[in-house]
Amino acid sequence: MAVKITWLGHAAFKVEGSKVVLIDPWISGNPASPLKSPEEIDRADVIVVTHSHGDHGLDDAVKIAKRTGAVFASQYELVVKSGLEKVEPMNIGGFVDAGGTGVLVSFTQAWHTAEVGDPTGVVVRLDGITIYHTGDTGLFSDMKLIGELYSPDVMLLPIGGRFTMDEEQAAKAVSFVKPKVAIPMHYDTFPLIKADPNRFASLVGDVAKVVILKPGETFEL
C-alpha cells in the first residue's frame, strides 16, 4: 500500500496509508498551514506531538483527538496533561504499537528546549514505511545511531536556523542518517526562520533524494 506524506506547514505532517497519522499538527494560528481550522481534519487514527512548544500543535492535537477518537502518543508529561482517554504515554525508547492500531511509534533524542517534558524526535512505522521526524533539533552525532537502528525511508527535518538546524547542518544530518528521501520543514513560517530549501538540496547532493514540498502538497511512496 502506498503511503502519502502531506506537509501541513511548519513541522506539521499528515501521513496516510492504512491508517492516518498526524505529527505535530499545529493548525490554529499557523500562517503556513493550508488548513484554516483543525476541524477540517476529519480522520486521524494516531496523533503524535514531539514537544510542548505551541508551534507543534499540542492544543490542536487534543481537539482533533477528542473529535476523531485518535490515539494520542507523546511523552508521559504531555499525555497526563491532555485529559484524553485514548493515549500512549511514552518517552525516548523502543517502539510501541499505538493503541493497537498497527502504527509503531518510537521517540528519539532531540537537542532543543520545551516548557513541559523534554524535546524529542519520533520514528513512525506504517505499512512497512519508516519515517523519522526529527522534531525541533540542532545537529548531533547520535543521529548516525538513529539511522543505523531505524533505517528510515523518509527523514523530515528543520532547516530554518536560529531555533533549529540551518541548511548546512541539516545536510550534515542527512549524511548521518542516510534516508532514501529527505523533506525539509520548519522554515519560512516566520521571517526569523527564513531558509533556502534549494540550497539545502544542493548541499545534500546525491546522499538522498530531496523532496521540497509547498504547504498542502503531498509526496507518495
FENQUI-V568306 format. One line per field, one symbol per residue. phi: phi as a letter, one per 30 degrees, with the letter a starting at -180 (. if undefined). psi: psi as a letter, one per 20 degrees, with the letter a starting at -180 (. if undefined). Layout:
# FENQUI-V568306
phi=???
psi=???
This chain:
# FENQUI-V568306
phi=.dccccdcihccbccbbdbcccbhddbdiddcddccaddddcbacbbcbdadeedbiedddddddddciddccadeddddddidccbbdbadlddbddiididcbbcbdbcabadbibdbcbcccbhiccbccdidaddbddeedddddchddbccbdbdiicbdceddddddddddhddbbbdbhaidbedbdacdddeddddicdadcccccejdbccb
psi=pqppoppjqdjpqpppchrpppplmogojoiipiqhqiiioipphpppphriqhjjkgghggggghhijqpopaqghhghihjqhnqnprapbaqpookkiiopppqrqqobrqhpbqqrrqppopkjpppooiapqrpqhihghggggimqhppoqqjiafiaqagghhhhhhhghlrhppoqalqjhqhhkprohhggghhhcjhrppooqqpiqppp.
